[in-house]
Amino acid sequence: DEITLDEIARLNPERICLSPGPSNPQHAGITLDVLREFAGKTSILGVCLGHQAIGEAFGGRVVRAQTIMHGKVSTIETDCKGVFADLPKHFTVTRYHSLAIERESLPDCLEVSAWTEDGEIMGVRHKELAVEG
């Protein structure tokens, strides 16, 4: 919380990246407020905790992942759109998380853009706004 929403607005950012961090979206400072304030005004990319915050900000639930993955490798599949447009459909990633967006609670405004072999959500994209993570 080293910056306020007003200070971010004064910077007039072209893009915002919500980065990884400890804990969960509810305890991630102003992360959820940033999403609610700037989604639709500027492009937003969420990475790890930022990805989880996207799910939560738009109405999904963040829950304990099916399997806790700290420093473990998995193959993911993508829809080859958005941030995944120039990447292979399947590729290997290193995972470092205990939480995931619950598929059953994913709001209609978000679509799954990447997933693991066992169905864990690894990427989401807003259907109308430039928000992806």
C-alpha positions in Angstrom: 0.0 0.0 0.0 2.8 2.4 -0.9 0.5 4.1 -3.4 -3.1 5.2 -3.4 -5.7 4.9 -6.1 -5.5 8.7 -6.6 -1.8 8.6 -7.0 -2.2 5.8 -9.6 -4.8 7.9 -11.4 -2.5 10.9 -11.5 0.2 8.7 -13.2 -2.3 8.0 -16.0 -0.9 4.6 -16.7 -1.2 3.0 -20.1 -1.1 -0.5 -18.5 -1.1 -1.9 -15.0 0.6 -5.2 -13.9 -0.6 -6.7 -10.7 2.3 -8.8 -9.5 2.8 -11.9 -7.3 2.9 -11.6 -3.5 2.1 -13.4 -0.3 -1.3 -14.4 1.1 -4.5 -13.9 -0.9 -6.4 -11.2 -2.8 -8.3 -10.1 0.3 -5.0 -9.4 2.1 -3.2 -7.8 -0.9 -3.5 -4.2 -0.1 -5.3 -2.1 -2.7 -5.1 -4.8 -5.4 -8.8 -5.5 -5.6 -9.6 -1.7 -5.5 -7.1 -1.2 -8.4 -9.0 -3.7 -10.4 -12.4 -2.3 -9.6 -11.2 1.3 -10.3 -9.1 0.8 -13.4 -10.7 -2.1 -15.3 -12.1 -0.7 -18.5 -9.9 2.4 -18.2 -6.5 0.8 -18.8 -5.1 -2.7 -19.7 -4.5 -4.8 -16.7 -2.3 -7.9 -16.5 -2.4 -10.1 -13.3 0.4 -12.5 -12.5 0.0 -15.1 -9.7 -1.7 -13.2 -6.9 -2.8 -10.6 -9.5 -4.4 -13.5 -11.5 -6.2 -14.6 -8.4 -7.3 -11.0 -7.7 -8.9 -10.8 -11.2 -11.0 -13.8 -10.4 -12.1 -12.4 -7.1 -12.7 -8.8 -8.2 -15.2 -10.0 -10.8 -17.1 -12.3 -8.5 -15.2 -15.6 -8.4 -13.8 -17.4 -5.4 -10.1 -18.1 -4.6 -9.7 -21.4 -2.9 -7.0 -23.9 -1.9 -5.5 -25.4 -5.1 -6.2 -29.0 -5.9 -2.5 -29.7 -5.3 -0.1 -27.2 -3.6 2.6 -26.5 -6.2 5.7 -24.8 -4.9 8.6 -25.0 -7.4 6.9 -27.8 -9.3 6.6 -28.1 -13.1 3.4 -28.7 -15.0 2.3 -28.7 -18.6 -0.5 -26.1 -19.3 -2.8 -25.8 -22.3 -3.9 -22.4 -23.5 -6.5 -21.0 -25.9 -3.7 -19.3 -27.9 -5.4 -15.9 -27.6 -4.5 -12.7 -25.8 -1.2 -13.0 -23.9 -0.9 -16.6 -25.1 -1.3 -15.7 -28.8 2.3 -16.2 -29.9 3.0 -19.2 -27.6 2.5 -22.9 -28.2 -0.8 -24.4 -27.3 0.9 -26.6 -24.7 4.0 -25.6 -22.7 5.8 -26.3 -19.4 5.6 -23.8 -16.5 7.0 -23.7 -13.0 4.3 -23.2 -10.5 4.5 -21.5 -7.1 1.1 -21.3 -5.5 -1.3 -22.8 -3.0 -4.5 -21.0 -4.2 -6.5 -21.0 -7.4 -9.6 -19.5 -8.8 -12.5 -21.9 -8.2 -13.8 -23.0 -11.6 -17.4 -23.4 -10.3 -17.5 -19.8 -9.2 -15.9 -18.3 -12.3 -18.2 -15.3 -13.3 -19.7 -15.2 -16.7 -17.6 -12.1 -17.6 -14.4 -14.2 -17.4 -13.2 -17.0 -19.6 -10.6 -19.6 -18.8 -7.6 -19.0 -21.1 -5.1 -21.5 -19.6 -5.4 -24.7 -17.5 -3.5 -27.7 -16.3 -4.0 -31.3 -17.3 -6.2 -31.8 -14.2 -8.3 -28.7 -14.9 -6.8 -26.2 -12.5 -7.3 -22.6 -13.9 -4.0 -21.1 -14.8 -5.2 -18.1 -16.9 -8.4 -16.0 -17.2 -9.4 -13.2 -19.5 -12.3 -10.7 -19.2 -14.7 -11.1 -22.2 -15.1 -7.4 -22.7 -12.4 -5.5 -20.9 -8.6 -5.5 -21.4 -8.0 -7.5 -18.2 -6.1 -10.8 -18.3 -4.1 -12.9 -15.9 
